[in-house]
Structure formats: structure tokens, C-alpha cells
Amino acid sequence: MKHNLAKERPSRELLSRLIDDYGLDAVLSTRSPAWKALGRDAAKLTKSEAIELMLGDANLVRRPLVLQGKKAVFGYQPAEYDALK
């Protein structure tokens, strides 16, 4: 299931689980204009700080976000979508 971040913001719990399971680099979109406008260093962010930023601006979550049960795929990776089935 593709998670529409514009219509349904991810919860704190979901973001926390995704970071725990896949790492902050997989979840945080550091190439987005929203991230670049912050002028922050991702390496210096704590998990809590990153979650607060992503809760405040869903554009900071790598998209598309495709969820299937406990599995997730971040970014445009069509070959990976089939593996979720």
C-alpha cells in the first residue's frame, strides 16, 4: 500500500519503527528542497529530532513510501515493490 503522506501524515510511532528497522538515512529525504532549506547536518540529528522535523513537514520523509505489513520501500524502486507481495 502506497502511503499518501500529503493526505495522511505518518505517526510518531510509524516513523520511529521505520527508523529503527531501516535507519535514518533510508527514511529522511536529505535531497529534498525542504531539507536543504533547513541547512542541517543529518549526521548530527538524534532520532527524536529527526522525527519532530518529519512530523512538522512530511516532505522530509523519503517518497514514495510503500508499506506492506511491517515491510517498507522508500523512494522510487519498482523492482522492490514486487518483493513486498
Rosetta constraint file for C-alpha pairs under 8 A:
AtomPair CA 1 CA 66 HARMONIC 5.57 0.50
AtomPair CA 1 CA 67 HARMONIC 5.21 0.50
AtomPair CA 1 CA 68 HARMONIC 5.87 0.50
AtomPair CA 2 CA 64 HARMONIC 7.12 0.50
AtomPair CA 2 CA 65 HARMONIC 5.98 0.50
AtomPair CA 2 CA 66 HARMONIC 4.26 0.50
AtomPair CA 2 CA 67 HARMONIC 6.11 0.50
AtomPair CA 3 CA 8 HARMONIC 7.57 0.50
AtomPair CA 3 CA 64 HARMONIC 7.39 0.50
AtomPair CA 3 CA 65 HARMONIC 5.54 0.50
AtomPair CA 3 CA 66 HARMONIC 5.77 0.50
AtomPair CA 3 CA 67 HARMONIC 6.68 0.50
AtomPair CA 4 CA 8 HARMONIC 5.95 0.50
AtomPair CA 4 CA 9 HARMONIC 7.79 0.50
AtomPair CA 4 CA 64 HARMONIC 7.96 0.50
AtomPair CA 4 CA 65 HARMONIC 7.70 0.50
AtomPair CA 5 CA 9 HARMONIC 5.05 0.50
AtomPair CA 5 CA 10 HARMONIC 6.67 0.50
AtomPair CA 5 CA 58 HARMONIC 6.16 0.50
AtomPair CA 6 CA 58 HARMONIC 7.04 0.50
AtomPair CA 9 CA 55 HARMONIC 7.29 0.50
AtomPair CA 9 CA 58 HARMONIC 6.51 0.50
AtomPair CA 10 CA 14 HARMONIC 6.23 0.50
AtomPair CA 10 CA 15 HARMONIC 6.58 0.50
AtomPair CA 10 CA 55 HARMONIC 7.17 0.50
AtomPair CA 10 CA 58 HARMONIC 7.69 0.50
AtomPair CA 11 CA 15 HARMONIC 6.27 0.50
AtomPair CA 11 CA 55 HARMONIC 7.46 0.50
AtomPair CA 12 CA 16 HARMONIC 6.04 0.50
AtomPair CA 12 CA 51 HARMONIC 6.70 0.50
AtomPair CA 12 CA 55 HARMONIC 7.15 0.50
AtomPair CA 13 CA 17 HARMONIC 6.14 0.50
AtomPair CA 14 CA 18 HARMONIC 6.09 0.50
AtomPair CA 15 CA 19 HARMONIC 6.11 0.50
AtomPair CA 15 CA 27 HARMONIC 7.93 0.50
AtomPair CA 15 CA 51 HARMONIC 6.47 0.50
AtomPair CA 16 CA 20 HARMONIC 6.15 0.50
AtomPair CA 16 CA 47 HARMONIC 7.72 0.50
AtomPair CA 16 CA 51 HARMONIC 7.10 0.50
AtomPair CA 17 CA 21 HARMONIC 6.00 0.50
AtomPair CA 18 CA 22 HARMONIC 5.69 0.50
AtomPair CA 18 CA 23 HARMONIC 7.11 0.50
AtomPair CA 18 CA 27 HARMONIC 6.94 0.50
AtomPair CA 18 CA 72 HARMONIC 7.85 0.50
AtomPair CA 19 CA 23 HARMONIC 4.47 0.50
AtomPair CA 19 CA 24 HARMONIC 5.03 0.50
AtomPair CA 19 CA 26 HARMONIC 7.61 0.50
AtomPair CA 19 CA 27 HARMONIC 6.39 0.50
AtomPair CA 19 CA 47 HARMONIC 7.64 0.50
AtomPair CA 20 CA 24 HARMONIC 7.88 0.50
AtomPair CA 22 CA 26 HARMONIC 5.98 0.50
AtomPair CA 22 CA 27 HARMONIC 7.33 0.50
AtomPair CA 23 CA 27 HARMONIC 6.80 0.50
AtomPair CA 24 CA 28 HARMONIC 5.82 0.50
AtomPair CA 24 CA 47 HARMONIC 7.45 0.50
AtomPair CA 25 CA 29 HARMONIC 7.72 0.50
AtomPair CA 26 CA 62 HARMONIC 7.28 0.50
AtomPair CA 26 CA 74 HARMONIC 6.75 0.50
AtomPair CA 27 CA 61 HARMONIC 5.72 0.50
AtomPair CA 27 CA 62 HARMONIC 5.44 0.50
AtomPair CA 27 CA 74 HARMONIC 6.95 0.50
AtomPair CA 28 CA 50 HARMONIC 7.72 0.50
AtomPair CA 28 CA 54 HARMONIC 7.75 0.50
AtomPair CA 28 CA 60 HARMONIC 5.76 0.50
AtomPair CA 28 CA 61 HARMONIC 4.99 0.50
AtomPair CA 28 CA 62 HARMONIC 5.54 0.50
AtomPair CA 29 CA 35 HARMONIC 6.96 0.50
AtomPair CA 29 CA 59 HARMONIC 7.58 0.50
AtomPair CA 29 CA 60 HARMONIC 5.09 0.50
AtomPair CA 29 CA 61 HARMONIC 5.32 0.50
AtomPair CA 29 CA 62 HARMONIC 4.46 0.50
AtomPair CA 29 CA 63 HARMONIC 7.78 0.50
AtomPair CA 30 CA 35 HARMONIC 5.47 0.50
AtomPair CA 30 CA 36 HARMONIC 7.03 0.50
AtomPair CA 30 CA 42 HARMONIC 7.46 0.50
AtomPair CA 30 CA 60 HARMONIC 7.26 0.50
AtomPair CA 31 CA 35 HARMONIC 6.75 0.50
AtomPair CA 31 CA 36 HARMONIC 6.98 0.50
AtomPair CA 32 CA 36 HARMONIC 6.41 0.50
AtomPair CA 32 CA 59 HARMONIC 7.20 0.50
AtomPair CA 32 CA 60 HARMONIC 6.80 0.50
AtomPair CA 33 CA 37 HARMONIC 6.04 0.50
AtomPair CA 34 CA 38 HARMONIC 6.75 0.50
AtomPair CA 34 CA 57 HARMONIC 7.89 0.50
AtomPair CA 34 CA 59 HARMONIC 6.40 0.50
AtomPair CA 34 CA 60 HARMONIC 6.40 0.50
AtomPair CA 35 CA 39 HARMONIC 7.02 0.50
AtomPair CA 35 CA 40 HARMONIC 7.49 0.50
AtomPair CA 35 CA 60 HARMONIC 6.19 0.50
AtomPair CA 36 CA 40 HARMONIC 7.48 0.50
AtomPair CA 41 CA 45 HARMONIC 6.95 0.50
AtomPair CA 45 CA 49 HARMONIC 6.00 0.50
AtomPair CA 45 CA 50 HARMONIC 6.10 0.50
AtomPair CA 46 CA 50 HARMONIC 6.20 0.50
AtomPair CA 47 CA 51 HARMONIC 6.19 0.50
AtomPair CA 48 CA 52 HARMONIC 6.27 0.50
AtomPair CA 49 CA 53 HARMONIC 6.27 0.50
AtomPair CA 50 CA 54 HARMONIC 6.20 0.50
AtomPair CA 51 CA 55 HARMONIC 6.00 0.50
AtomPair CA 52 CA 56 HARMONIC 6.22 0.50
AtomPair CA 53 CA 57 HARMONIC 6.26 0.50
AtomPair CA 53 CA 60 HARMONIC 7.38 0.50
AtomPair CA 54 CA 58 HARMONIC 5.39 0.50
AtomPair CA 54 CA 59 HARMONIC 7.38 0.50
AtomPair CA 54 CA 60 HARMONIC 5.32 0.50
AtomPair CA 54 CA 61 HARMONIC 6.15 0.50
AtomPair CA 62 CA 74 HARMONIC 5.90 0.50
AtomPair CA 62 CA 75 HARMONIC 5.90 0.50
AtomPair CA 63 CA 74 HARMONIC 5.90 0.50
AtomPair CA 63 CA 75 HARMONIC 4.79 0.50
AtomPair CA 63 CA 76 HARMONIC 7.26 0.50
AtomPair CA 64 CA 73 HARMONIC 7.98 0.50
AtomPair CA 64 CA 74 HARMONIC 5.94 0.50
AtomPair CA 64 CA 75 HARMONIC 4.95 0.50
AtomPair CA 64 CA 76 HARMONIC 6.22 0.50
AtomPair CA 65 CA 72 HARMONIC 6.99 0.50
AtomPair CA 65 CA 73 HARMONIC 5.98 0.50
AtomPair CA 65 CA 74 HARMONIC 4.92 0.50
AtomPair CA 65 CA 75 HARMONIC 6.47 0.50
AtomPair CA 66 CA 72 HARMONIC 5.56 0.50
AtomPair CA 66 CA 73 HARMONIC 5.18 0.50
AtomPair CA 66 CA 74 HARMONIC 6.57 0.50
AtomPair CA 66 CA 81 HARMONIC 7.53 0.50
AtomPair CA 67 CA 71 HARMONIC 5.88 0.50
AtomPair CA 67 CA 72 HARMONIC 4.53 0.50
AtomPair CA 67 CA 73 HARMONIC 6.66 0.50
AtomPair CA 68 CA 72 HARMONIC 6.30 0.50
AtomPair CA 68 CA 84 HARMONIC 6.16 0.50
AtomPair CA 68 CA 85 HARMONIC 7.57 0.50
AtomPair CA 71 CA 84 HARMONIC 6.91 0.50
AtomPair CA 72 CA 84 HARMONIC 7.79 0.50
AtomPair CA 73 CA 77 HARMONIC 7.40 0.50
AtomPair CA 73 CA 80 HARMONIC 6.84 0.50
AtomPair CA 73 CA 81 HARMONIC 6.99 0.50
AtomPair CA 77 CA 81 HARMONIC 6.72 0.50
AtomPair CA 78 CA 82 HARMONIC 7.17 0.50
AtomPair CA 79 CA 83 HARMONIC 7.22 0.50
AtomPair CA 80 CA 84 HARMONIC 6.92 0.50
AtomPair CA 81 CA 85 HARMONIC 7.45 0.50
